[in-house]
Amino acid sequence: MTHDDIVDTNGMLCPLPVLKARKRLQSMEIGQVLCVLADDPVAVIDIPNFCSESGHDLLSSEQSGRNQVYRIRKGG
């Protein structure tokens, strides 16, 4: 799956992965896709909750080695 931008939050703990994703999404156009890399175990809960509360679409969530990879489409 393709994406328009990426933010690497590896090594950052809650709430930083969500805060970094929120900040990056603010500068993106509606419909663009952000890829978020994370290794914080709490991100599995935080990222989906952030998306549903903020009106963004969580397109995918997968584990790749030690990384969690999330693809978020900016909502309007």
N, C-alpha and C positions, 0 to 999 in steps of 0.2 A: 504494500500500500504506500502511496506517495504522500508527501507532506510538503508544506510551504516553508516551514521554519522548524527549528529544533532548539530545545533547551535541556541542558544536562544538569541535573540536580544531584548527581551522585555525590555522596559524602555529606549531604545536607539532611537535617532532620526536620520533622514537623515543627512548624507549619511552612518552612521555607519552600518545599517543592510546589505547594499550592500557590504561595505568594509569587514565586518566580513565573509560574504558568499564567497566573492572572495578569501580571505586568506585561508579559510578552503578548498575550492575547489582546490587550488593549490597543496595541499598535498594529494589529492585523485587521484585514478586511473581513466582513461577514462572509462565511462560507469557506474561508481558508482553514487549512489543517495544521495544527501544531503537534509536533512529536515531543513528548516529555520522557526523558530517561530518569529513573529514580532507583535508589537502593534502600530507601527508608521503608521498613515493613508496614508502617502506618499509612503510607501512600495508597496501599490497596483499598483502604477505606476512604481516605481523604479526597483523592482525585475524583472518583465517581460521585461522591457527595458534592464536591465543588461544582462539577459539571451540571448536575441536576438542579442545584440551587441557583446557578448563574445562567441557565438557559443555553448552555453549550452541549453539543452531542459528543458523547464518548463513543468513538467509532470502533476502537479496539483496545484491548488490554492483554498483554502477554508477558511471559517471563522469558528472558533471553540471557542465559547464564546467570550472573548475579544481578543483572539489570531487569527492572520492570520497564516496559515500553508502552506508553499510552499515546493514542492518537485522538486528538480533540478537534472537532470542527466548531469554529466560532459561530455562535448563534446571534440572533438579532434581537 
